[in-house]
Each structure stands twice: as structure tokens, then as C-alpha cells.
């Protein structure tokens, strides 16, 4: 009898873990003052996600966890305004990024205007005797 219980509990562990092998966790941290939506298009499994995250603040961000299928995704971020609550807008000059979701991923989203450095960034400092 104890041997049967050990075998049955081992089989139960195997059966419950089968469906989770191809999933991973994506954490989206929103530091912008607008709610956002993250669109993910899978490149290999052809999965599609449209994930909404509420507005946060720079020092008190909104954080949300999602369970997604393991894949490499093309990601695009949309900032949701009150006048366009369905589609939102893309940040001008931003390009989509690639997300490797074969492991646990954390994605941090800032305000649209803080993505680009002001005036092209800091000037390069010239050292004495250098180019």
C-alpha cells in the first residue's frame, strides 16, 4: 500500500507539471503617468498578446505579471490617452523591440518623452593629448 501511494504521488507530480513547461512569466513595470498597452507578436509560435497595465509614477510604478508562451516576441508599446482609450499612441521615434521570453522577463516602461536623451545626450569629453 505505501509503495502504491508513492508511485501515485510521483505520477500526480508529473501530470500537473506537463502544461507549464512551455510557459514563462512576463513582468511589465509601468513608470509612465499614462496607462500602457504592450503588443507582443510571437515569431516562432505565432502567439499574439495585447497586455494592458495601469498608470504608475516614476517612483511608485504600476507592476503587473502575465503568463505567456515561451517564444521570441516583437514588442510595441502604446500609451493610452483618455481621448483614445482603445488604440493609444506610439511614442514618436520609437522602434519596436525584441523580447526573448524563454526565461522570466521584466520589462520597464518609462514616459514617452524620457526615452530619448535631450539634445542628443551628453557631449563627449576630450582628454588632454587625446583625439
C-alpha positions in Angstrom: 0.0 0.0 0.0 2.7 2.6 0.8 4.5 1.7 -2.4 1.3 2.4 -4.4 0.9 5.8 -2.7 4.5 6.8 -3.5 4.0 5.8 -7.2 0.7 7.6 -7.4 2.1 10.8 -5.9 5.0 10.7 -8.3 2.7 10.3 -11.3 0.5 13.1 -10.0 3.5 15.4 -9.9 4.4 14.5 -13.4 0.9 15.1 -14.7 0.5 18.5 -13.1 3.8 19.8 -14.4 3.3 18.9 -18.0 1.3 22.0 -19.1 3.6 24.5 -17.5 6.8 23.6 -19.3 6.2 25.9 -22.3 5.1 28.9 -20.3 7.1 31.8 -18.6 6.3 34.9 -16.7 6.5 38.4 -18.1 6.5 41.3 -15.6 5.7 44.8 -17.0 6.6 47.7 -14.8 5.0 51.0 -15.9 6.8 54.1 -14.7 4.9 56.4 -17.0 1.9 58.6 -15.9 -0.3 57.1 -18.6 -1.8 53.6 -18.8 0.0 51.5 -21.4 -0.7 48.5 -23.6 2.1 46.1 -24.7 1.5 44.3 -28.0 3.5 41.1 -28.4 3.7 39.1 -31.7 5.4 35.7 -31.5 8.0 35.0 -34.2 8.1 31.2 -33.9 4.8 30.1 -32.2 2.8 32.9 -33.8 1.2 33.8 -30.5 -0.4 37.3 -30.1 -0.9 39.2 -26.8 -2.3 42.7 -26.1 -1.5 43.4 -22.4 -2.8 46.4 -20.5 -1.0 47.9 -17.5 -2.5 50.8 -15.4 -0.7 54.1 -15.0 2.1 54.4 -12.5 4.6 57.0 -11.4 8.4 57.3 -11.6 9.0 56.4 -8.0 5.8 54.3 -7.5 5.4 52.2 -10.6 2.5 50.0 -11.5 3.6 46.4 -11.9 1.7 43.5 -13.5 2.6 39.9 -14.1 1.5 37.9 -17.1 1.9 34.2 -18.1 2.9 33.8 -21.7 4.1 31.1 -24.0 7.9 30.8 -24.4 8.9 32.4 -27.7 10.8 35.4 -29.2 8.4 38.3 -29.5 8.3 41.6 -31.3 7.1 44.1 -28.8 5.4 47.5 -29.3 4.3 49.9 -26.5 1.2 52.1 -26.8 0.4 54.9 -24.4 -3.3 55.1 -23.7 -4.9 58.6 -23.6 -8.3 59.5 -22.4 -9.3 60.7 -25.8 -8.2 57.4 -27.4 -8.7 54.6 -24.8 -8.8 51.8 -27.4 -5.7 52.1 -29.5 -3.4 54.7 -27.8 -0.4 56.2 -29.5 3.1 55.1 -30.2 6.0 57.2 -29.0 7.4 59.2 -31.9 10.8 57.9 -33.0 10.5 54.7 -31.0 11.1 51.4 -32.7 9.7 48.0 -31.6 12.0 45.8 -29.6 12.6 42.1 -29.5 11.8 40.2 -26.3 13.4 36.8 -25.7 10.8 35.1 -23.5 12.4 31.8 -23.0 13.0 32.8 -19.3 11.4 35.1 -16.8 11.4 38.7 -18.3 11.0 42.1 -16.6 10.1 45.0 -18.9 10.3 48.6 -17.6 8.4 51.3 -19.5 9.2 55.0 -18.9 7.4 58.1 -20.1 7.4 58.7 -23.8 9.5 61.9 -23.6 12.1 60.4 -21.2 13.0 57.7 -23.7 15.3 60.0 -25.8 18.1 61.9 -24.3 17.8 65.7 -24.5 19.9 67.4 -27.3 21.4 64.0 -28.4 22.9 63.1 -25.0 25.9 64.4 -23.2 28.8 65.8 -25.3 31.9 63.6 -25.4 34.7 64.9 -23.2 38.0 65.4 -24.8 41.0 64.4 -22.8 44.3 66.3 -23.0 46.5 64.8 -25.6 43.7 62.6 -27.0 41.8 62.9 -30.3 
